[in-house]
Amino acid sequence: MTTVARRPVIPALTGVRFLAALSVALYHLSPDVAASLGISPFYFYENSGDPVELFFVLSGFILTYTHPEMSGAEALAVRQFYFSRFAKIYPIYLLGWIVFAPLVYSNLAALHGHSAGLYARLAFYGVISLTLLQAWTPATANAWNTPGWSLSAEAVFYASFPFLFAFLKNRSVGVLLSLIGACWLFSVLPTLMLSFLPSSLGQAYWLRELVNFMPVLRIGEFIAGICMARLYLSQGMAKAFIFDVAAFAALAAAVAVIVLANHVLAKALLFPAFFLLLYCLARAKGLLSGWLGSKPMVLLGESSFAFYILHVPLFKYAKMLFPSVATAPAPFVGFLLVLTAVSIFSFLSIEKPLCAYLRKAYKTSRSPRPIRQPEHAH
């Protein structure tokens, strides 16, 4: 396998991940707190889960930026890439799966009693989520740990990445921009089409779940991230203050859209806002990029995957022990602080060391072993 020099990290793109994860957590956890305070957050609870889209675009960008060895399309590099992604995401994903398992069991037992049907459903939901296939059907997308559906989509992205990388690596700027526009349309059209259906069908739970979670309907966001990385690399990596200003404007626009725009409009506007935010942060030099790239924010960004995976199950347990955590501001903020601490601990003590161990073990298993010479009797 060809050895390729590592590119320098872009710290601000790590830090921004925490803001996206926090938005998703607030979407899932804070409605009762907002209601208790009499806050009317406009469209926040329709749109604040949409920063998952930022994760998908960022995933395409970072994989393209950090895996130049894919240029050779060597089978060994592809296999190593696949295992590397498994080592990165699966330990924390499995932790979230285990933590959520008792909740699934208790919910199914309440619905079906302690019957054979309970254990059949438990086995089915457990296996389909362990194998990252849950997002392919509306009935299973949220059957286990709710945020896990996005890993089901990421699994498809990872599987397709070597082929998409090879297809897009030599494209011109014009072609890349055209593809980004096509990806934007592909991302927006399903939601737009739902809005034109008769309300009985357009509001059907299964159809909305299909549009929101089906991996093939989300792959445009990932492809746009790959195209963005190709643009970034083709234009040089020089940083400038003007990009910091533009990144701040894009972030402010994204927040405004999440709060003020209806879901269809937000779906159309957040894609370009997230795209510009990430591209400009990658090239920015200033206060915003400096803050997002600071050591505390980078640590939060590195821990954001654990934060994202664990926030729903840990909140459910917290509500059982302290019901006020769901409705009172101080306990809720306290929970977020504890969740952040648990996420940092999980990153430092589980995700990071296990990822390093698994990757090292894989490389060791693939290294050529010296041929042992036969021992001769003296």
C-alpha positions as CSV (number, residue, x, y, z in Angstrom):
1,M,0.0,0.0,0.0
2,T,1.3,3.5,-0.9
3,T,2.3,5.6,2.1
4,V,0.8,9.2,1.9
5,A,1.8,12.1,4.1
6,R,-0.9,13.2,6.6
7,R,-2.6,16.5,5.9
8,P,-2.7,19.1,8.8
9,V,-5.8,18.8,11.0
10,I,-8.5,21.5,10.8
11,P,-9.4,22.1,14.5
12,A,-12.4,24.3,13.9
13,L,-14.2,21.5,12.1
14,T,-13.8,19.3,15.2
15,G,-15.1,22.0,17.5
16,V,-18.2,22.7,15.4
17,R,-19.3,19.1,15.8
18,F,-20.2,19.7,19.4
19,L,-22.6,22.6,18.5
20,A,-24.4,20.2,16.1
21,A,-24.6,17.5,18.7
22,L,-25.9,19.9,21.3
23,S,-28.6,21.1,18.9
24,V,-29.8,17.5,18.3
25,A,-29.8,16.9,22.1
26,L,-31.9,20.0,22.7
27,Y,-34.3,18.8,20.0
28,H,-34.8,15.5,21.7
29,L,-34.6,16.5,25.4
30,S,-35.8,20.1,26.0
31,P,-39.4,20.4,24.9
32,D,-40.8,20.0,28.4
33,V,-38.3,22.5,29.9
34,A,-39.3,25.0,27.2
35,A,-43.0,24.5,27.9
36,S,-42.5,24.9,31.7
37,L,-40.8,28.2,31.1
38,G,-43.5,29.3,28.7
39,I,-41.0,29.7,25.9
40,S,-42.4,29.6,22.3
41,P,-39.4,28.6,20.2
42,F,-41.1,29.0,16.9
43,Y,-40.0,26.2,14.6
44,F,-37.0,25.1,16.7
45,Y,-38.5,21.7,17.5
46,E,-39.3,21.1,13.8
47,N,-35.7,21.9,12.7
48,S,-33.2,21.5,15.5
49,G,-32.6,17.8,14.6
50,D,-31.5,18.9,11.1
51,P,-27.8,19.5,12.1
52,V,-27.4,15.7,11.6
53,E,-27.2,17.0,8.0
54,L,-24.1,18.9,9.0
55,F,-22.6,15.7,10.3
56,F,-23.2,14.0,7.0
57,V,-21.6,16.8,4.9
58,L,-18.7,17.0,7.3
59,S,-18.2,13.3,7.2
60,G,-17.8,13.4,3.4
61,F,-15.4,16.3,3.7
62,I,-13.2,14.9,6.5
63,L,-12.9,11.4,4.9
64,T,-11.8,12.9,1.6
65,Y,-9.4,15.2,3.3
66,T,-7.8,12.7,5.6
67,H,-7.7,9.7,3.3
68,P,-5.6,10.7,0.3
69,E,-4.4,7.1,0.1
70,M,-7.8,6.3,-1.5
71,S,-6.4,7.8,-4.7
72,G,-4.6,4.6,-5.5
73,A,-7.8,2.6,-5.1
74,E,-5.7,-0.3,-3.8
75,A,-7.7,-3.2,-2.2
76,L,-5.5,-3.1,0.9
77,A,-6.2,0.6,1.5
78,V,-9.9,0.0,1.0
79,R,-10.0,-2.8,3.5
80,Q,-7.9,-0.8,6.0
81,F,-10.3,2.1,5.6
82,Y,-13.4,0.0,6.3
83,F,-11.8,-1.5,9.4
84,S,-10.6,1.9,10.5
85,R,-14.2,3.3,10.4
86,F,-15.5,0.3,12.3
87,A,-12.8,0.8,15.0
88,K,-13.8,4.5,15.2
89,I,-17.5,4.3,15.5
90,Y,-18.5,0.9,16.8
91,P,-17.2,0.8,20.4
92,I,-19.2,3.9,21.5
93,Y,-22.2,2.8,19.3
94,L,-22.1,-0.6,21.1
95,L,-21.9,1.2,24.4
96,G,-25.1,3.1,23.5
97,W,-26.8,-0.1,22.4
98,I,-26.0,-1.8,25.7
99,V,-27.1,1.2,27.8
100,F,-30.4,1.4,25.9
101,A,-31.2,-2.4,25.9
102,P,-33.0,-2.4,29.3
103,L,-35.2,0.4,28.2
104,V,-36.2,-1.5,25.0
105,Y,-36.9,-4.6,27.1
106,S,-39.1,-2.7,29.6
107,N,-41.0,-0.9,26.9
108,L,-41.7,-4.1,24.9
109,A,-42.6,-5.9,28.1
110,A,-45.2,-3.2,28.9
111,L,-46.7,-3.5,25.5
112,H,-46.6,-7.3,24.9
113,G,-46.1,-8.9,28.3
114,H,-43.5,-11.6,29.0
115,S,-44.5,-13.6,26.0
116,A,-42.6,-15.2,23.1
117,G,-43.5,-12.2,21.0
118,L,-41.5,-10.0,23.4
119,Y,-38.3,-11.9,22.9
120,A,-38.8,-12.3,19.2
121,R,-39.2,-8.5,18.9
122,L,-36.3,-7.9,21.2
123,A,-34.1,-10.2,19.1
124,F,-35.2,-8.7,15.8
125,Y,-34.7,-5.1,16.9
126,G,-31.5,-5.9,18.6
127,V,-29.9,-7.7,15.6
128,I,-31.1,-5.1,13.1
129,S,-29.6,-2.3,15.1
130,L,-26.4,-4.1,15.9
131,T,-25.9,-4.6,12.2
132,L,-26.6,-1.0,11.4
133,L,-29.6,-1.8,9.2
134,Q,-32.3,-0.1,11.3
135,A,-32.7,3.1,9.1
136,W,-33.9,1.1,6.1
137,T,-37.5,0.7,7.4
138,P,-39.6,3.3,9.2
139,A,-40.7,0.6,11.7
140,T,-37.1,0.0,12.9
141,A,-35.4,3.4,12.4
142,N,-36.0,4.4,16.1
143,A,-36.7,1.0,17.6
144,W,-33.5,1.0,19.7
145,N,-31.3,4.0,20.6
146,T,-32.9,6.8,18.7
147,P,-29.7,8.6,17.4
148,G,-28.3,5.3,16.1
149,W,-30.3,5.7,12.9
150,S,-27.7,8.1,11.6
151,L,-24.9,5.4,12.0
152,S,-27.1,3.2,9.8
153,A,-26.8,5.9,7.1
154,E,-23.1,6.4,7.8
155,A,-22.5,2.7,7.2
156,V,-23.8,3.1,3.7
157,F,-21.7,6.2,3.2
158,Y,-18.5,4.4,4.4
159,A,-19.2,1.4,2.1
160,S,-19.6,3.7,-0.9
161,F,-16.8,6.1,-0.1
162,P,-13.9,4.4,-2.0
163,F,-16.0,4.3,-5.1
164,L,-17.3,7.9,-4.8
165,F,-13.8,9.1,-4.0
166,A,-12.4,7.5,-7.2
167,F,-15.3,8.8,-9.3
168,L,-15.0,12.4,-8.0
169,K,-11.2,12.8,-7.6
170,N,-10.4,14.3,-11.0
171,R,-13.6,16.4,-11.6
172,S,-13.3,20.0,-12.6
173,V,-14.6,22.9,-10.4
174,G,-17.6,23.3,-12.7
175,V,-18.6,19.7,-12.4
176,L,-18.1,19.7,-8.6
177,L,-20.3,22.8,-8.2
178,S,-23.0,21.2,-10.5
179,L,-22.9,18.0,-8.4
180,I,-23.3,20.0,-5.2
181,G,-26.3,21.7,-6.7
182,A,-27.7,18.3,-7.7
183,C,-27.1,17.0,-4.2
184,W,-28.9,20.0,-2.7
185,L,-32.0,19.2,-4.9
186,F,-31.8,15.5,-4.1
187,S,-31.7,16.4,-0.4
188,V,-34.6,18.8,-0.5
189,L,-37.0,17.2,-3.0
190,P,-38.4,14.4,-0.8
191,T,-39.4,16.8,1.9
192,L,-40.8,19.2,-0.7
193,M,-42.8,16.5,-2.3
194,L,-44.3,15.5,1.1
195,S,-45.6,19.0,1.5
196,F,-47.6,18.8,-1.7
197,L,-49.3,15.5,-0.8
198,P,-52.8,15.4,0.7
199,S,-52.4,16.0,4.4
200,S,-53.6,12.5,5.3
201,L,-50.7,11.0,3.3
202,G,-48.1,13.8,3.7
203,Q,-48.4,13.6,7.5
204,A,-48.3,9.8,7.5
205,Y,-45.8,8.7,10.1
206,W,-44.2,5.9,8.0
207,L,-43.7,8.2,5.0
208,R,-42.1,11.0,7.1
209,E,-39.9,8.5,8.7
210,L,-38.9,7.1,5.3
211,V,-37.9,10.5,4.0
212,N,-36.1,11.4,7.2
213,F,-34.1,8.2,7.8
214,M,-33.7,6.2,4.6
215,P,-29.9,6.1,3.9
216,V,-30.2,6.4,0.1
217,L,-32.1,9.6,0.5
218,R,-29.4,11.1,2.7
219,I,-26.4,10.2,0.6
220,G,-26.5,13.4,-1.3
221,E,-25.3,15.3,1.8
222,F,-22.3,13.0,2.1
223,I,-21.5,13.3,-1.6
224,A,-21.7,17.1,-1.3
225,G,-19.1,16.9,1.5
226,I,-16.8,14.9,-0.8
227,C,-17.2,17.5,-3.5
228,M,-16.5,20.3,-1.0
229,A,-13.2,18.6,0.0
230,R,-12.2,18.3,-3.7
231,L,-13.0,22.1,-4.1
232,Y,-11.1,23.0,-1.0
233,L,-8.0,21.0,-2.0
234,S,-8.1,22.3,-5.5
235,Q,-8.3,26.0,-4.4
236,G,-5.4,25.8,-1.9
237,M,-5.6,25.7,1.8
238,A,-4.6,29.3,2.6
239,K,-6.6,30.8,5.5
240,A,-8.0,34.3,5.7
241,F,-10.0,36.5,8.1
242,I,-12.8,37.0,5.5
243,F,-13.7,33.4,5.7
244,D,-14.1,33.7,9.4
245,V,-16.6,36.5,8.9
246,A,-18.4,34.4,6.3
247,A,-18.4,31.4,8.6
248,F,-20.0,33.5,11.4
249,A,-22.6,34.8,8.9
250,A,-23.4,31.2,7.8
251,L,-23.6,30.0,11.5
252,A,-26.0,32.9,12.3
253,A,-28.1,32.2,9.3
254,A,-28.3,28.5,10.2
255,V,-29.5,29.4,13.7
256,A,-32.0,31.8,12.4
257,V,-33.4,29.3,9.9
258,I,-33.7,26.6,12.6
259,V,-35.7,28.9,14.8
260,L,-37.7,30.9,12.3
261,A,-38.3,28.9,9.1
262,N,-40.9,26.2,8.6
263,H,-39.6,22.7,8.0
264,V,-39.7,22.7,4.2
265,L,-38.0,26.1,3.9
266,A,-35.5,25.1,6.6
267,K,-34.6,22.0,4.7
268,A,-33.9,24.1,1.6
269,L,-31.8,26.7,3.4
270,L,-29.9,24.7,5.9
271,F,-28.0,22.7,3.3
272,P,-26.2,25.7,1.7
273,A,-25.8,27.3,5.2
274,F,-24.1,24.2,6.6
275,F,-22.0,23.8,3.4
276,L,-20.8,27.4,3.6
277,L,-20.2,27.2,7.3
278,L,-17.9,24.1,7.0
279,Y,-16.1,25.4,3.9
280,C,-15.4,28.8,5.4
281,L,-14.4,27.3,8.7
282,A,-11.8,25.2,6.9
283,R,-10.3,28.3,5.4
284,A,-10.9,30.7,8.3
285,K,-8.5,32.6,10.5
286,G,-10.2,34.7,13.2
287,L,-12.2,34.7,16.4
288,L,-14.8,32.1,15.4
289,S,-12.5,29.6,14.0
290,G,-10.0,30.3,16.8
291,W,-12.7,29.6,19.4
292,L,-14.0,26.5,17.7
293,G,-10.4,25.3,17.2
294,S,-9.4,26.0,20.9
295,K,-8.4,23.0,23.0
296,P,-11.6,22.9,25.1
297,M,-13.8,23.0,22.0
298,V,-11.7,20.4,20.2
299,L,-12.1,18.1,23.2
300,L,-15.8,18.7,23.2
301,G,-15.9,18.0,19.5
302,E,-13.9,14.8,19.9
303,S,-16.4,13.8,22.6
304,S,-19.4,14.8,20.6
305,F,-20.0,11.3,19.1
306,A,-20.4,9.9,22.6
307,F,-22.5,12.9,23.6
308,Y,-24.7,12.2,20.6
309,I,-25.0,8.5,21.1
310,L,-25.6,8.6,24.9
311,H,-27.8,11.6,25.3
312,V,-31.2,9.8,24.8
313,P,-30.6,6.7,27.0
314,L,-28.9,8.6,29.8
315,F,-31.7,11.2,29.8
316,K,-34.3,8.4,30.1
317,Y,-32.5,7.0,33.2
318,A,-32.1,10.5,34.7
319,K,-35.8,11.1,34.4
320,M,-36.5,7.9,36.3
321,L,-34.3,9.0,39.1
322,F,-35.0,12.7,39.0
323,P,-38.2,13.6,37.2
324,S,-37.6,17.3,37.5
325,V,-34.6,17.0,35.1
326,A,-37.1,17.0,32.2
327,T,-39.1,20.1,33.3
328,A,-37.0,22.3,35.5
329,P,-34.2,24.5,34.0
330,A,-31.5,24.0,36.7
331,P,-31.7,20.1,36.8
332,F,-31.8,20.0,33.0
333,V,-28.7,22.2,32.7
334,G,-27.1,20.0,35.4
335,F,-27.9,16.9,33.3
336,L,-26.3,18.4,30.2
337,L,-23.1,19.1,32.2
338,V,-23.1,15.6,33.6
339,L,-23.7,14.2,30.1
340,T,-20.8,16.3,28.8
341,A,-18.5,14.9,31.5
342,V,-19.6,11.3,30.8
343,S,-19.0,11.9,27.1
344,I,-15.5,13.2,27.6
345,F,-14.8,10.2,29.9
346,S,-16.2,7.8,27.3
347,F,-14.1,9.4,24.6
348,L,-10.8,9.3,26.6
349,S,-11.3,5.9,28.3
350,I,-13.3,3.9,25.7
351,E,-13.5,5.4,22.2
352,K,-9.9,6.6,21.8
353,P,-8.0,3.7,23.4
354,L,-10.2,1.0,21.8
355,C,-10.0,2.6,18.4
356,A,-6.2,2.8,18.7
357,Y,-6.0,-0.8,19.9
358,L,-8.3,-2.2,17.2
359,R,-6.4,-0.4,14.4
360,K,-3.0,-1.5,15.7
361,A,-4.3,-5.1,16.0
362,Y,-5.6,-5.0,12.4
363,K,-2.3,-3.7,11.1
364,T,-0.4,-6.3,13.1
365,S,-2.6,-9.1,11.7
366,R,-2.0,-7.9,8.2
367,S,1.8,-7.4,8.5
368,P,3.9,-10.0,6.7
369,R,5.3,-12.5,9.2
370,P,8.9,-13.7,9.1
371,I,9.3,-17.2,7.8
372,R,10.4,-19.4,10.6
373,Q,13.5,-21.4,9.8
374,P,13.3,-25.1,10.6
375,E,15.4,-26.1,13.6
376,H,18.2,-28.6,12.9
377,A,19.2,-31.3,15.3
378,H,22.8,-31.0,16.5
